[in-house]
Amino acid sequence: MGMFKKLKLSDTTIANIEWEMTPDLAFCTFSAKGLRKELTNTSERVCYFFIDNWGDEPKLCLMERGVKYVNILAEVRAPPKMLTDCIISQGGTPSSRDNYPLDSALKDWLLAEVVETEESPFLVPVIPEKAVKEDMGKPLPPPGETGFNGEKVILPAEHGTLHDDQIDQLLRQWNFYDSQLNPQGTFENALVDSGDGLTVIDERTGLMWQRTGLDLCSIRSMKRGIEQLNKDGFAGYHDWRMPTVEEAMSLMETAPNAKGVHLHPCFSKEQPFIFVAARRKPTGYWFVDYKQGKVYWSSGTVPGGFCRLCRRVGK
């Protein structure tokens, strides 16, 4: 397609248009709760057109979309009446604030005037913003210099099946903060720098944590990813695992940091909700959500999420 010669695509973007893709379908396809079985490569990205009607005037946009990746590649200066007619044909009005898929007339116009044309005057590439390096906060102290002299705790590390009442009990037992179930809770950590740039150690719990984590995928793919990470020896260790609910909640801060997550800033914001090593009774999986500051459960046979792995120091 001649159009793509004018645009800067990501290396993993397919130079093709997904004409059947809509904003709603894209959300379901790439969100954590809607991972499709055929989406085996989480780095793969697709392109599709849609109408953005959230501003003063409707805009026709070309979207580049993938798991945890959204980028407007270009705006298309289509005839305004054509955009309005497309919105109305789907039951909307010019004042309806929403995103809309294309109708057949708009698709035909795009094929003739934009997609198959190398220098279409209607295609206006959007210059992407420069990537900003994530702020990981002030440097952590080295081991033994946190000033922590409180009681060390050993949190449960075994996989389990927990019902709702047990979650409430463990939050109160360990005084973990949860914005809904235990908003008065607080758990103090004693984080130190491991010296490798990849991990930190909590001297209070004796746990080493990834600063970042594993990308969004299904629970089955996540388990395979952990196996591979241990095989490769991430940060020099081979015993990384999913945290339990208690271990994951021990990192929960009482207020969101400047990055919008309830975590110490030494941790990345790119894993906003994570798998934990617990199933829910009678059904579902437990997650810890650092964006909303809570523990929650999700149903489904193949749930999706991120993960931040841990290991016990001195094993």
C-alpha positions in Angstrom: 0.0 0.0 0.0 1.4 3.3 -1.1 0.2 5.1 2.0 2.6 3.3 4.3 5.6 4.7 2.5 4.8 8.1 4.0 4.4 6.8 7.6 6.9 5.6 10.2 5.7 2.2 11.4 7.0 0.3 14.3 9.1 -2.8 13.4 6.4 -5.2 14.4 3.5 -3.5 12.7 1.8 -5.3 9.8 1.7 -3.0 6.8 -1.9 -3.7 6.1 -5.3 -2.3 7.1 -7.6 -4.2 9.4 -10.8 -3.1 7.8 -13.0 -5.1 10.2 -11.3 -3.7 13.3 -13.4 -1.2 15.3 -12.6 0.9 18.4 -14.7 -1.4 20.6 -13.2 -4.6 19.1 -9.7 -3.2 19.4 -10.3 -2.6 23.1 -11.6 -6.2 23.6 -8.8 -7.6 21.5 -5.9 -5.9 23.3 -7.2 -5.4 26.8 -6.3 -7.7 29.6 -9.7 -9.3 29.8 -10.1 -9.8 26.1 -7.0 -11.5 24.8 -7.8 -13.5 21.7 -6.4 -17.0 21.4 -5.1 -16.1 17.9 -3.1 -13.2 19.4 0.0 -15.3 20.0 2.6 -12.5 19.5 2.1 -9.7 22.0 4.5 -7.5 20.2 2.5 -7.6 16.9 0.7 -4.4 16.0 -2.1 -3.7 13.5 -3.6 -0.6 11.8 -7.1 0.5 11.4 -9.2 3.7 10.6 -11.8 5.1 12.9 -13.7 8.4 13.5 -12.8 10.3 16.7 -15.8 12.5 17.6 -14.6 13.7 21.0 -13.6 17.1 19.8 -15.3 20.1 18.3 -15.3 18.4 14.9 -15.1 14.7 14.0 -11.7 13.5 12.9 -10.7 10.5 10.8 -7.7 8.8 12.3 -5.3 6.0 11.4 -4.5 4.0 14.5 -1.5 1.7 15.2 -2.6 -0.7 17.9 -1.0 -3.5 19.9 -1.0 -5.0 23.4 -0.1 -2.1 25.7 0.6 0.1 22.7 -1.6 2.8 21.2 -0.4 5.3 18.6 -2.2 7.7 16.2 -0.2 7.4 13.0 -2.1 10.0 10.9 -5.1 12.1 10.5 -7.1 12.0 7.3 -8.7 15.2 5.9 -11.9 13.5 4.7 -14.9 15.5 3.5 -16.7 16.7 6.7 -20.1 15.7 5.4 -18.9 12.1 4.8 -17.8 11.8 8.4 -21.1 13.2 9.7 -23.1 10.9 7.5 -21.1 8.0 8.8 -21.8 8.9 12.4 -25.5 9.4 11.7 -25.8 6.1 9.9 -24.7 4.4 13.1 -27.3 6.1 15.3 -25.1 8.9 16.5 -25.3 12.7 16.1 -22.7 15.4 15.5 -22.8 16.0 19.2 -22.3 12.4 20.2 -19.0 12.0 22.0 -17.7 8.6 20.9 -15.5 6.7 18.5 -17.0 5.2 15.3 -16.0 2.6 12.8 -16.2 3.2 9.0 -19.2 2.8 6.7 -18.8 1.4 3.2 -18.8 4.9 1.6 -15.9 6.1 3.7 -14.0 2.9 3.1 -14.4 3.3 -0.7 -13.2 6.9 -0.4 -10.1 5.9 1.6 -9.2 3.2 -0.8 -9.4 5.5 -3.8 -7.9 8.7 -2.3 -5.5 7.6 0.5 -4.6 4.0 0.9 -3.4 3.2 -2.6 -1.8 6.7 -3.1 1.8 7.3 -2.2 1.4 11.1 -1.9 -2.2 11.6 -0.9 -2.9 15.3 0.0 -5.5 14.1 2.5 -3.1 12.1 4.7 -1.4 14.1 7.5 1.2 12.0 9.5 1.2 12.6 13.2 4.7 13.2 14.6 5.1 10.9 17.6 6.2 12.3 20.9 9.7 11.4 22.0 9.8 8.6 24.6 10.5 9.8 28.1 12.6 7.8 30.4 10.6 6.7 33.4 11.5 8.3 36.7 12.5 5.6 39.1 12.8 8.0 42.1 15.8 8.9 44.2 18.5 6.2 44.5 17.8 3.6 47.2 20.2 3.1 50.0 22.6 0.1 49.9 21.9 -3.0 52.1 22.1 -2.3 55.8 21.6 1.5 55.5 17.9 2.0 55.5 17.8 2.7 59.2 15.2 -0.1 59.6 15.3 -1.7 63.0 11.8 -3.0 63.3 10.5 -6.6 63.3 11.2 -8.6 60.2 8.3 -10.6 58.9 8.0 -13.8 56.8 5.0 -13.6 54.6 3.2 -16.7 53.3 4.9 -17.9 50.1 2.7 -20.9 49.3 0.2 -21.0 46.4 -3.4 -21.3 47.6 -7.1 -20.9 47.0 -8.7 -18.1 48.9 -12.3 -17.0 49.3 -13.4 -13.4 49.8 -13.5 -13.5 53.6 -9.9 -14.8 53.7 -8.8 -11.8 51.6 -10.4 -9.4 54.1 -8.8 -11.3 57.0 -5.2 -11.3 55.6 -5.4 -7.6 54.8 -6.2 -6.8 58.4 -3.8 -9.4 59.8 -0.8 -7.8 58.0 -2.2 -4.3 58.0 -2.0 -4.0 54.2 -3.5 -0.9 52.6 -6.5 -1.6 50.3 -8.5 1.4 49.1 -11.8 -0.5 49.5 -11.3 -3.2 52.1 -8.7 -1.7 54.5 -8.1 2.0 53.7 -6.6 2.6 57.1 -3.9 0.0 56.6 -0.2 0.6 56.1 2.8 -1.7 55.7 6.3 -0.2 56.0 9.0 -1.6 53.7 12.8 -1.3 54.0 13.8 -1.3 50.3 17.5 -1.3 49.3 19.4 -1.3 46.0 20.5 -4.7 44.9 23.2 -3.1 42.8 22.2 -4.7 39.5 19.8 -2.1 38.2 17.2 -4.8 37.8 16.0 -5.7 41.3 15.5 -4.3 44.8 15.4 -6.1 48.2 13.0 -5.5 51.0 15.0 -6.1 54.1 11.8 -6.3 56.2 10.3 -9.2 54.3 13.5 -10.7 52.9 12.1 -10.6 49.3 13.9 -9.6 46.2 11.7 -8.0 43.6 11.9 -7.1 39.9 11.9 -3.4 39.4 9.9 -3.9 36.2 8.1 -7.2 35.4 6.6 -9.4 32.7 4.4 -8.0 30.0 0.6 -8.5 29.5 -0.4 -12.0 28.6 -2.6 -14.9 29.6 -1.9 -16.9 32.8 -0.7 -19.9 30.7 1.7 -17.7 28.7 2.8 -16.0 31.9 3.8 -19.4 33.4 5.8 -20.2 30.3 7.5 -16.8 30.5 8.5 -17.4 34.1 10.0 -20.8 33.2 12.0 -19.2 30.5 13.2 -16.3 32.7 14.4 -18.8 35.3 16.1 -20.9 32.6 17.9 -17.7 31.4 18.8 -16.8 35.0 17.3 -13.3 35.3 19.7 -11.1 37.5 21.7 -14.2 38.1 19.0 -16.3 39.8 16.8 -19.2 38.8 14.1 -19.3 41.5 11.8 -16.4 40.4 8.1 -16.9 41.0 4.7 -15.2 41.2 4.2 -13.5 44.6 1.4 -14.6 46.9 -1.4 -12.1 47.7 0.4 -11.2 50.9 3.7 -10.6 49.2 2.2 -8.5 46.4 0.2 -6.5 48.9 3.3 -5.8 51.0 4.4 -3.4 48.2 1.1 -1.4 48.2 1.6 2.2 49.2 -1.2 4.2 50.8 -1.2 6.9 48.1 -0.3 6.9 44.4 3.1 8.2 43.5 3.8 10.8 40.7 3.4 8.0 38.2 -0.1 7.2 39.3 0.5 3.8 41.0 0.4 2.8 44.7 4.1 1.8 44.6 7.5 3.1 45.6 8.8 5.0 42.6 11.7 2.5 42.3 9.2 0.2 40.6 8.0 0.7 37.1 4.4 1.9 36.4 4.2 -0.4 33.3 2.8 -3.3 35.4 -0.3 -1.7 36.9 -2.0 -4.9 37.9 -0.3 -8.3 38.4 -1.0 -12.0 38.7 -0.6 -13.5 42.2 -0.2 -17.1 43.1 -3.7 -17.6 44.3 -7.0 -18.9 42.8 -10.3 -17.6 44.1 -12.8 -20.0 45.7 -15.3 -20.9 44.2 -14.0 -19.5 40.9 -11.7 -17.0 39.4 -8.2 -15.6 39.9 -6.9 -13.0 42.4 -4.9 -10.0 41.2 -3.3 -7.0 42.9 -4.1 -3.7 41.2 -1.5 -0.9 42.0 -3.4 1.6 39.9 -6.6 1.4 41.9 -4.8 0.4 45.2 -6.7 -2.8 45.8 -6.8 -6.6 45.5 -9.5 -8.0 43.2 -10.6 -11.1 41.4 -11.4 -11.8 37.8 -13.4 -14.6 36.3 -12.7 -16.4 33.0 -10.8 -19.4 31.8 -7.9 -17.5 30.4 -7.4 -14.2 32.3 -4.8 -11.7 31.3 -2.5 -9.6 33.4 1.1 -8.5 34.1 3.4 -9.9 36.7 6.2 -8.6 39.0 8.2 -11.6 40.2 9.9 -12.1 43.5 12.3 -14.6 45.2 13.4 -15.0 48.8 16.9 -13.8 49.5 19.3 -16.3 51.1 17.5 -19.5 49.8 
